[in-house]
Amino acid sequence: MSDLRIAVLGVGVMGADHVARIESKISGARVTVVNDYIAEKAEQIAASIPSCRAIADPLDAIADPDVDAVVLATPGPTHEKQLLACLEHTKPVMCEKPLTTDVATSLEIVKREAELSTRLIQVGFMRRFDHEYAQLKAMLDGGELGNALVLHCAHRNPAVPPHFDSAMMVRDSLVHEVDVTRFLFDEEIASIQIIKPTPNPAAPHGLSDPQIAILRTSTGKHVDVELFVTTGVAYEVRTEVVAERGSAMIGLDVGLVRTGAPGTRGGQITPGFRERFGQAYDTEFQRWVDAVHRGRSTGDFTDGPSAWDGYAATAVCEAGVESLQSGLPVEVKMVDRRSIPRA
Ligand SMILES: NC(=O)c1ccc[n+]([C@@H]2O[C@H](COP(=O)([O-])OP(=O)(O)OC[C@H]3O[C@@H](n4cnc5c(N)ncnc54)[C@H](O)[C@@H]3O)[C@@H](O)[C@H]2O)c1
């Protein structure tokens, strides 16, 4: 079987990482085209890979005959147009979250894909591929703990870039817990409330940090998430499920003692998301590449979060941003999935 020829659009932090991942760790695929708004970035990366070209226009890169599948690691606002081009050219696409930046365009993408007879879009919610999350999911699905009742999460970063604002904590950080909730519980999120406690004095002026998100699922399950992006410590992602017959927690690689600078907890805490979720990204990409190879016979070029999952996450985050202003619970507005055949 010949290698899948991949175009990577956007070679910033994530895109450059994905290029390196495909070239060094993933079997059955190679990068043949790279594209970036900053042409020199793409040219530099293309020059380091045999038989790889930089193409200046992202839509030309998608359409190129040397490209079988596409990775979108461009900023969210560019995704809609690039996803539509992938659908138009029937090219499987791994789209970094978010699917798009607003609910209306996300829904439009879901509908456009559903009109085709193939499933082409996978969204990069990589936590589903992390060994610990996969174990937790298997434990819940196996019924050992009985029904899940409550989810407690913490999502902490040591620092964020200067442009990071309060709404980005919802759209870029909380979005992962939104997907984790939907993944673990297999149900939609019905409402969201964002509470803003006294801010960390070390947080940049105007950033409401920490934030507490309270989610309620469609069957009434409670989820709380502490988002805290200026801890100055390390990258900590913890998830605890409380169920009818016990509880289970992930994200503690050693028994918890205490945390403190410079990021110790008995052992070393991962400094960033790329270290914590490196295995998850690798697994996500290998399974996607395998699915795209299989897709020629199955008609399904994905193995993971769908366009619908991307739409649902966008809808929850949009309601979350509304709650950030009011402090009140906001209902999540989504169409009924059954109203879109094949969504
Ligand atoms: N799954 C995850 O854990 C995770 C983590 C971080 C970022 N992300 C997502 O990945 C995407 C990229 O994030 P990043 O942190 O790498 O950002 P980045 O700013 O480091 O990189 C984005 C790159 O895209 C380029 N670009 C901008 N507009 C473009 C266009 N129209 N066409 C082609 N290239 C364009 C920029 O020049 C830049 O090189 C975002 O959607 C982000 O939300 C996902």
The ligand as an SDF file (V2000), in Angstrom:
LIG
                    3D

 44 48  0  0  0  0  0  0  0  0999 V2000
   -5.4000   19.9220   20.0210 N   0  0  0  0  0  0  0  0  0  0  0  0
   -4.6740   20.7220   20.7620 C   0  0  0  0  0  0  0  0  0  0  0  0
   -4.2650   20.3620   21.8470 O   0  0  0  0  0  0  0  0  0  0  0  0
   -4.2900   22.0970   20.2790 C   0  0  0  0  0  0  0  0  0  0  0  0
   -3.2980   22.8030   20.9490 C   0  0  0  0  0  0  0  0  0  0  0  0
   -2.9440   24.0610   20.4570 C   0  0  0  0  0  0  0  0  0  0  0  0
   -3.5760   24.5680   19.3410 C   0  0  0  0  0  0  0  0  0  0  0  0
   -4.5470   23.8490   18.7440 N   0  0  0  0  0  0  0  0  0  0  0  0
   -5.2430   24.3650   17.5330 C   0  0  0  0  0  0  0  0  0  0  0  0
   -4.3470   24.2470   16.4330 O   0  0  0  0  0  0  0  0  0  0  0  0
   -4.5210   25.3310   15.5320 C   0  0  0  0  0  0  0  0  0  0  0  0
   -3.1960   26.0510   15.3560 C   0  0  0  0  0  0  0  0  0  0  0  0
   -2.7450   26.5010   16.6170 O   0  0  0  0  0  0  0  0  0  0  0  0
   -1.2070   26.8730   16.8770 P   0  0  0  0  0  0  0  0  0  0  0  0
   -1.0680   26.9810   18.3530 O   0  0  0  0  0  0  0  0  0  0  0  0
   -0.3150   25.9650   16.1390 O   0  0  0  0  0  0  0  0  0  0  0  0
   -1.1500   28.3250   16.2420 O   0  0  0  0  0  0  0  0  0  0  0  0
    0.1200   29.0830   15.5920 P   0  0  0  0  0  0  0  0  0  0  0  0
   -0.2580   30.5180   15.5720 O   0  0  0  0  0  0  0  0  0  0  0  0
    1.3710   28.6710   16.2840 O   0  0  0  0  0  0  0  0  0  0  0  0
    0.1700   28.5140   14.1080 O   0  0  0  0  0  0  0  0  0  0  0  0
   -0.7650   28.8250   13.1280 C   0  0  0  0  0  0  0  0  0  0  0  0
   -0.0330   28.9520   11.8050 C   0  0  0  0  0  0  0  0  0  0  0  0
   -0.9960   29.1410   10.7620 O   0  0  0  0  0  0  0  0  0  0  0  0
   -0.5100   30.1630    9.8950 C   0  0  0  0  0  0  0  0  0  0  0  0
   -1.6840   30.7450    9.2140 N   0  0  0  0  0  0  0  0  0  0  0  0
   -2.4760   31.7720    9.6310 C   0  0  0  0  0  0  0  0  0  0  0  0
   -3.4750   31.9610    8.7520 N   0  0  0  0  0  0  0  0  0  0  0  0
   -3.3180   31.0520    7.7620 C   0  0  0  0  0  0  0  0  0  0  0  0
   -4.0220   30.7380    6.5640 C   0  0  0  0  0  0  0  0  0  0  0  0
   -5.1270   31.3950    6.2120 N   0  0  0  0  0  0  0  0  0  0  0  0
   -3.5550   29.7300    5.7880 N   0  0  0  0  0  0  0  0  0  0  0  0
   -2.4420   29.0500    6.1090 C   0  0  0  0  0  0  0  0  0  0  0  0
   -1.7270   29.2990    7.2450 N   0  0  0  0  0  0  0  0  0  0  0  0
   -2.1600   30.2780    8.0600 C   0  0  0  0  0  0  0  0  0  0  0  0
    0.2590   31.1110   10.7730 C   0  0  0  0  0  0  0  0  0  0  0  0
    1.2230   31.8730   10.0430 O   0  0  0  0  0  0  0  0  0  0  0  0
    0.9300   30.1370   11.7560 C   0  0  0  0  0  0  0  0  0  0  0  0
    2.1860   29.6910   11.2920 O   0  0  0  0  0  0  0  0  0  0  0  0
   -5.6360   26.1960   16.1140 C   0  0  0  0  0  0  0  0  0  0  0  0
   -6.8640   25.8450   15.5440 O   0  0  0  0  0  0  0  0  0  0  0  0
   -5.5980   25.8290   17.5920 C   0  0  0  0  0  0  0  0  0  0  0  0
   -6.8460   26.0270   18.2470 O   0  0  0  0  0  0  0  0  0  0  0  0
   -4.9070   22.6060   19.1610 C   0  0  0  0  0  0  0  0  0  0  0  0
  1  2  1  0
  2  3  2  0
  2  4  1  0
  4  5  1  0
  4 44  2  0
  5  6  2  0
  6  7  1  0
  7  8  2  0
  8  9  1  0
  8 44  1  0
  9 10  1  0
  9 42  1  0
 10 11  1  0
 11 12  1  0
 11 40  1  0
 12 13  1  0
 13 14  1  0
 14 15  2  0
 14 16  1  0
 14 17  1  0
 17 18  1  0
 18 19  2  0
 18 20  1  0
 18 21  1  0
 21 22  1  0
 22 23  1  0
 23 24  1  0
 23 38  1  0
 24 25  1  0
 25 26  1  0
 25 36  1  0
 26 27  1  0
 26 35  1  0
 27 28  2  0
 28 29  1  0
 29 30  1  0
 29 35  2  0
 30 31  1  0
 30 32  2  0
 32 33  1  0
 33 34  2  0
 34 35  1  0
 36 37  1  0
 36 38  1  0
 38 39  1  0
 40 41  1  0
 40 42  1  0
 42 43  1  0
M  CHG  2   8   1  16  -1
M  END
$$$$
